[in-house]
Amino acid sequence: MSCLPFLLVMLDIIARLPPKNVAQCKLVCKEWLDFILEWKFVRAHCHYMRASADKKLLMVGWKTIEVHSLNYKSPGFILPRGVTRPFYAYPSRMFFLASLDGMLCVCLQNTCELVVWNPLTTKFKKLANSNSQGFFKVDSDALGFFVDSSDDYNILHIKRRRGTMTVYIYSMELNSWSTVRFLKHCPYHHYTYLWSPATLCRGGLYFVVTQCHGRSDGLAVIRFDVNSKSFSEL
């Protein structure tokens, strides 16, 4: 073991283990614990898990959250495993906004805070700060979860307040918020327009924008390029 490079052990061996065994590896030493909690390891682990036959389904109830195994190659029934929430909030008081590589972006109803949470490792990060960034309104805002060309996980937050729109991007690598420009001369900042949740596909986040009263001329598809960090209307 002493002759094996550290990254080879973590990214090519440990990352292939089931989540339960990965959790046990966190107890080996502090170096292993710190690396397993990094986003780089999370992405590698999710890559191997997607290729395996053992799929996971997250079932959200009123007070509990359970992980169900969907291993179609196994004829036996596997009991669901309860998920421990590392922050105080009932599932019924959480809005599940987006998911990517096993991580969830949720909004806590009582505080409107955005939280990125990995249910299997229980690691979480609250994104709100003193500059009023990271606070989400379900009835007006829109959100997307993506990875850019530098393998950095990002949250795109389209924030609408009092007839104005501000677009923020949170970088997990930098642990900071930044702003990007939206399209010029577009009316979609107004409250009469509803934004769908984002769909991530081939380097773009896609939003469907409709008018509240369902008029046929109020339909648009907005694309956000995750690499150039720019918007376009389709």
Solvent accessible surface area in square Angstrom, and as a share of the most:
residue,aa,sasa,rsa
1,M,154,0.69
2,S,117,0.75
3,C,126,0.75
4,L,76,0.38
5,P,82,0.52
6,F,66,0.27
7,L,93,0.46
8,L,73,0.36
9,V,8,0.05
10,M,0,0.00
11,L,39,0.20
12,D,64,0.33
13,I,75,0.38
14,I,12,0.06
15,A,0,0.00
16,R,134,0.49
17,L,56,0.28
18,P,66,0.41
19,P,20,0.12
20,K,153,0.65
21,N,55,0.28
22,V,4,0.02
23,A,48,0.37
24,Q,101,0.45
25,C,17,0.10
26,K,40,0.17
27,L,154,0.76
28,V,89,0.51
29,C,55,0.33
30,K,149,0.63
31,E,104,0.46
32,W,38,0.13
33,L,60,0.30
34,D,64,0.33
35,F,18,0.08
36,I,0,0.00
37,L,47,0.23
38,E,76,0.34
39,W,43,0.15
40,K,118,0.50
41,F,4,0.02
42,V,7,0.04
43,R,83,0.30
44,A,23,0.17
45,H,18,0.08
46,C,17,0.10
47,H,106,0.47
48,Y,45,0.17
49,M,39,0.17
50,R,136,0.49
51,A,89,0.69
52,S,39,0.25
53,A,38,0.29
54,D,47,0.24
55,K,76,0.32
56,K,83,0.35
57,L,79,0.40
58,L,53,0.26
59,M,94,0.42
60,V,69,0.40
61,G,35,0.34
62,W,179,0.63
63,K,111,0.47
64,T,82,0.48
65,I,2,0.01
66,E,60,0.27
67,V,9,0.05
68,H,46,0.21
69,S,29,0.19
70,L,58,0.29
71,N,42,0.22
72,Y,182,0.69
73,K,169,0.72
74,S,43,0.28
75,P,145,0.91
76,G,49,0.47
77,F,163,0.68
78,I,85,0.43
79,L,141,0.70
80,P,44,0.27
81,R,120,0.44
82,G,51,0.49
83,V,13,0.07
84,T,101,0.59
85,R,64,0.23
86,P,49,0.31
87,F,17,0.07
88,Y,190,0.72
89,A,8,0.06
90,Y,90,0.34
91,P,3,0.02
92,S,39,0.25
93,R,125,0.46
94,M,11,0.05
95,F,73,0.30
96,F,75,0.31
97,L,37,0.18
98,A,25,0.19
99,S,77,0.49
100,L,29,0.14
101,D,19,0.10
102,G,45,0.43
103,M,0,0.00
104,L,22,0.11
105,C,0,0.00
106,V,0,0.00
107,C,1,0.01
108,L,6,0.03
109,Q,75,0.34
110,N,110,0.57
111,T,60,0.35
112,C,51,0.30
113,E,29,0.13
114,L,0,0.00
115,V,0,0.00
116,V,0,0.00
117,W,0,0.00
118,N,10,0.05
119,P,11,0.07
120,L,53,0.26
121,T,25,0.14
122,T,58,0.34
123,K,58,0.25
124,F,73,0.30
125,K,74,0.31
126,K,86,0.36
127,L,6,0.03
128,A,27,0.21
129,N,55,0.28
130,S,117,0.76
131,N,110,0.56
132,S,65,0.42
133,Q,29,0.13
134,G,0,0.00
135,F,67,0.28
136,F,8,0.04
137,K,95,0.40
138,V,75,0.43
139,D,120,0.62
140,S,6,0.04
141,D,10,0.05
142,A,5,0.04
143,L,7,0.03
144,G,1,0.01
145,F,7,0.03
146,F,0,0.00
147,V,23,0.13
148,D,19,0.10
149,S,96,0.62
150,S,83,0.54
151,D,92,0.48
152,D,15,0.08
153,Y,3,0.01
154,N,3,0.02
155,I,0,0.00
156,L,0,0.00
157,H,0,0.00
158,I,1,0.00
159,K,25,0.11
160,R,4,0.02
161,R,55,0.20
162,R,229,0.83
163,G,30,0.28
164,T,85,0.50
165,M,35,0.16
166,T,52,0.30
167,V,3,0.01
168,Y,31,0.12
169,I,7,0.04
170,Y,8,0.03
171,S,11,0.07
172,M,16,0.07
173,E,129,0.58
174,L,135,0.67
175,N,86,0.44
176,S,52,0.34
177,W,30,0.11
178,S,62,0.40
179,T,85,0.49
180,V,32,0.18
181,R,205,0.75
182,F,40,0.17
183,L,46,0.23
184,K,154,0.65
185,H,186,0.83
186,C,24,0.14
187,P,64,0.40
188,Y,21,0.08
189,H,63,0.28
190,H,87,0.39
191,Y,97,0.37
192,T,56,0.33
193,Y,22,0.08
194,L,85,0.42
195,W,27,0.10
196,S,33,0.21
197,P,103,0.65
198,A,28,0.21
199,T,84,0.49
200,L,74,0.37
201,C,62,0.37
202,R,232,0.85
203,G,27,0.26
204,G,0,0.00
205,L,2,0.01
206,Y,60,0.23
207,F,0,0.00
208,V,65,0.37
209,V,0,0.00
210,T,49,0.28
211,Q,31,0.14
212,C,61,0.37
213,H,165,0.74
214,G,60,0.58
215,R,143,0.52
216,S,114,0.73
217,D,102,0.53
218,G,5,0.04
219,L,115,0.57
220,A,7,0.06
221,V,46,0.27
222,I,0,0.00
223,R,49,0.18
224,F,0,0.00
225,D,35,0.18
226,V,4,0.02
227,N,82,0.42
228,S,72,0.47
229,K,59,0.25
230,S,55,0.35
231,F,19,0.08
232,S,47,0.30
233,E,84,0.38
234,L,124,0.62
